[in-house]
Amino acid sequence: MRIKAVLFDRDGTLTDFDRTWGPAIAAVLTDLAGNDAAHLETLSRMAMFDVAGARFTGPSPMKVQAPADYSTDWARVLGEPDPDAMLARIEATLLEHATLNVTPFPGVLETLHGLHAAGLPVGLATNGTEASARVQMEALGVGTTFGFLAGYDSGFGRKPAPGQLLAFARHTGLDPAEIAMVGDSLHDMHAARDAGMIRIAVTTGAVTRAELEPEADLVLVEMRDLLTVALAAEQVP
């Protein structure tokens, strides 16, 4: 089956999650905890995050879940009476910091430009917000590359459910089997499986190659390898 369009995950796939979001998440947790050291310690543990170092310490749920998901547990432990207002604060802080440290992986920009130049429809599906994804792609100079861009708040659901992926297929008018979903997580691979798309994994995220291989049709080490695959005459079986 020839690849006729490509849909990308964002964090861990196009951009380095730790470098891009580390300072922003430190700001979020500090804001939510206020001056309560115990609350900060609890939030840091739940997020698997070192606030002082602005870095993750483990496979944080923040790397795969939508803000509305991980903030629910935070609101519970903080005794927050208005979880929706807290979520709005989190998303506002993340958006404020979205472009300050956005860091693409090597080969990402050239790959996106190459796919676009070759005429392949390109989309993005993230469990972050649509607004943060749009401003980041614009900051990287690839905003016009994406004919479709969806966040968890765009009305199509969130991964691992396939709603965002099927929305991209409808946008392109292509059969899902002609579209490659490129991502770094099992959420991405499971969403691609359920949508009937070609599953291409990259090892730039938090999931190991050994974990990805059983769930993917193809595993790539670097994004620049995708260009060769996507433009080849014979592609993923």
N, C-alpha and C positions, 0 to 999 in steps of 0.2 A: 504493500500500500504506500503510495506516494504521499508525503506530507504536503498539504495544501494551505495550512495555516498553523500558527503557533501561539499558544496561550501560556503565559508565564505567571508563576508565583512571584512575589516580590522579595520579602525578607529571607535571607539565607540562600536565595537563588540569584536574583539580580544584585542585591545589596547586602553588604556585611552587616548583620543584625547588631552585633556587639558594638562596632564602631559607630554605626549610624544612630542607634538608639540608647547607648549606654548613658550619656549625660542627661538625656531626656527622661529616662526612667528614674535616675537618681533624683531629678527634680520632682517627678510625680510622687515618689514615695516620701520624700522629705515634706512636700506640701501636705499630703494626706495625714502624715503622722503628727504634724504640728510640732509642738515642743515635747511630745511624749516619747521618750527613748524606748519604752517598752513596746509601743505601737510600731515604731520604726524597725525594731528588731524583729517583731512578728511579721510585718510586711516583707522585710528583706528575706526572711526565711522562706516565706510562701512563694516569693518571686524568684528564689534562688539567685539573689543579687547582692553584690557588695557595693553599698552606697558610696563609701569613701573612695573606693577604686573605680567606681562607675563601670562595673563589669559583672557579667554573669558568672555564677559559680557552679552551675549545673544545667541540666536540661529543663529550663524554666518553661512553665505552661505559657508564659507570655510569648514564646517563640512560635507557638502554633495556634493558640486560642485567640478569639476576638476579644477586644476590651470589655464588651458586655458580659463575657463569660468569666474571665479571671477577676473582674471587679466585683462580681457578686459575692465571692468568698471574702474579699477584702472588706466589703461593706458589713458583712456579718460579723467578722472579728472586731471591727472598729465600733460596732453598735451604731452604724450610720442610719439615721431615720429616713433619709431620702436617697436611696441608691441611685436613682436616675440623675439626681443633681450631682452626685459624686462622679458618676460616669461622665457627665458633661465636663466636669473639671478635668478629669483625666484626659479626655480627648482634646480639650482645648490646650492643655499643656503639651501634649504630644505634637499637635499641629504647630504650635508655636516653635517647637524645636526641630520640626521635621527636616528642614533643609540645612540646618546649621552644620551637621556632620555627616550628611548622606554620602556613603562610600560604596561605589559599585565594585564588584569583583573584576579582576583582570579579564579582558576580552568581552565584557558585557556590552559596552557601548558599540564596539565595532560589529558585534554580532547583530544587535538590534538594527543598526544602520544597514547592514548587509541584507538582512531579511526584508527590510522595508524597500530597499533598492531593487530587490529581486521580485517585488510585487506580491509577496506573501502577506496576507492579513495577520496582524500581530495584536494580541490582547494581553491584559493583565488582570489577574484575579487574586485578591489578597484578603486575609482575615483582619487586616487593619481597616482604617476608614478610607473611603474613596477620596476624600479631600486631601489627606496626607499623601496618598499615592500620587495624586495628580501634581501636587506642588513639588514632590521629589523628582518625578520624571521630567517636569519642566525645568527644574534646577539643573538636571543632568544634560539638558539639551536634547532629550528624546521624547518630549511630550507629544509631538505630532506623529511619532512612529506608531502610537497606539490608537487604533480605530475603535477599541473597546477597552474600558477600564472599569472594574467593579471592586468595591469594598464590601465588607460584611453588612454595611448599612445601605447598600444600593437597591435592595429589594429582591435579591436573588438567593438569599440565604448565605450560609458560610460553609467552607470546607470542614469536614470531609463530605458533606452533602454535595451533590453534583450540580446544584442550581446555577451557580455562576458559570460553570463550564457549558452547560446546555444553553444558557443565554448567549454565550459567545458563538456557539454553533448556529443558533438562530440568526444572530447578527451577520454572520458570514454567508449564511445560506448553504453551508457545507454539511455533509454527513459527519457526525462526531468521529467516525472511524478515520476520517481524512485529516483530523486535527491532532497535533501533538500537545500534550500538557507537560510543561517542564517545571519541575519543582524539586525541593530538597527534603520534603517531609513525607511521612506515611499518609498524612492527611491529603496531600496533593495526589499521591499515587492511588489512594482509595477513591478519591473523587473522580479521577480519570478513569479508573476501572468501571465505576458505576455509570459514568457518562458514556462509556464505550469509546474513549479516546486512546490514542497511542500514549504510553506512559514513559516519559524520559526523565530520569532522576539525575541530579547533580550532587556531588559529595561535598559541596561547599557549606552545607548547613550543619546541624547538630546530630544528624542521623548517619550512622556508619554505612559504608558500602555493603557490608554483610547484611545489614538490616534492609537496605534498599533493593538489593538484587532480586529477592524472591517476589517483590511487588512491582517491579519495573520491566518494561520491554528492553530498555537500554539504560545503562548507567554511564555518565560522563564525569570525568575528573574536572574539566574546565569548560566554561561556557563557550569559549571560542571553537571547541570541537563540534558544537551544535551546527554551526554554519555549514560545515562540510556535510554533515548528515542530512540536514534539511534541504540542501540544494543538490544532493546527489540524484542521479537518474534512478537508481535502485536504493530503496531506503529500508526502514524498519519493516520486518516481515509482518 
